[in-house]
């Protein structure tokens, strides 16, 4: 990408940091004894990193990679599992850590897969939610921010593998 598109700030870094700390406290209140976080790569890596740094007590981590976007800006509707978990979920309190919930198709697919693996509990934390784009009703217990239907980048989210390093969430211009 030789000529990056302009990005307008939607959520400033300090606002994200404050909300992620609040979410960590909410999740820890619900699971004071033990927690297993499953982050969805690549977009959720920054969110997971900041979230877990705000948690005391026992926390274990694992990663999955799914794709429904390829290199475009709209979901293809077809979800592919690119990387599976390294550990089992039997009897664990599991929280899926997702960067953004858009149509709900990817998250529904992921929740179904993980629920079948026998966790004690299964909940979801997403940094961003776009309810106006939902195609399926999907349950998300912890939501950082509800946003309008913009294509957003930064704080781990990308456009064609660019912009993940931005410390804020921005809207890609033309």
Secondary structure in CASP SS format (residue, H / E / C, confidence):
PFRMAT SS
TARGET T0000
AUTHOR 0000-0000-0000
METHOD secondary structure of the structure
MODEL  1
X C 1.00
X C 1.00
X C 1.00
X C 1.00
X C 1.00
X C 1.00
X E 1.00
X E 1.00
X E 1.00
X E 1.00
X E 1.00
X C 1.00
X H 1.00
X H 1.00
X H 1.00
X H 1.00
X H 1.00
X H 1.00
X H 1.00
X H 1.00
X H 1.00
X H 1.00
X H 1.00
X H 1.00
X H 1.00
X H 1.00
X H 1.00
X H 1.00
X H 1.00
X H 1.00
X C 1.00
X C 1.00
X C 1.00
X C 1.00
X E 1.00
X E 1.00
X E 1.00
X E 1.00
X E 1.00
X E 1.00
X E 1.00
X C 1.00
X C 1.00
X C 1.00
X H 1.00
X H 1.00
X H 1.00
X H 1.00
X H 1.00
X H 1.00
X H 1.00
X H 1.00
X H 1.00
X C 1.00
X C 1.00
X C 1.00
X C 1.00
X C 1.00
X E 1.00
X E 1.00
X E 1.00
X E 1.00
X E 1.00
X E 1.00
X E 1.00
X E 1.00
X E 1.00
X C 1.00
X C 1.00
X C 1.00
X C 1.00
X C 1.00
X C 1.00
X C 1.00
X C 1.00
X C 1.00
X C 1.00
X C 1.00
X C 1.00
X E 1.00
X E 1.00
X E 1.00
X E 1.00
X C 1.00
X C 1.00
X C 1.00
X C 1.00
X C 1.00
X C 1.00
X C 1.00
X C 1.00
X C 1.00
X E 1.00
X E 1.00
X E 1.00
X E 1.00
X E 1.00
X E 1.00
X E 1.00
X E 1.00
X E 1.00
X C 1.00
X C 1.00
X C 1.00
X H 1.00
X H 1.00
X H 1.00
X H 1.00
X H 1.00
X H 1.00
X H 1.00
X H 1.00
X H 1.00
X H 1.00
X H 1.00
X C 1.00
X C 1.00
X C 1.00
X C 1.00
X C 1.00
X E 1.00
X E 1.00
X E 1.00
X E 1.00
X E 1.00
X E 1.00
X E 1.00
X E 1.00
X E 1.00
X C 1.00
X H 1.00
X H 1.00
X H 1.00
X C 1.00
X C 1.00
X C 1.00
X C 1.00
X C 1.00
X C 1.00
X C 1.00
X C 1.00
X E 1.00
X E 1.00
X E 1.00
X E 1.00
X E 1.00
X C 1.00
X C 1.00
X C 1.00
X C 1.00
X C 1.00
X E 1.00
X E 1.00
X E 1.00
X C 1.00
X C 1.00
X E 1.00
X C 1.00
X E 1.00
X C 1.00
X C 1.00
X E 1.00
X C 1.00
X C 1.00
X C 1.00
X C 1.00
X C 1.00
X C 1.00
X E 1.00
X E 1.00
X E 1.00
X E 1.00
X C 1.00
X C 1.00
END
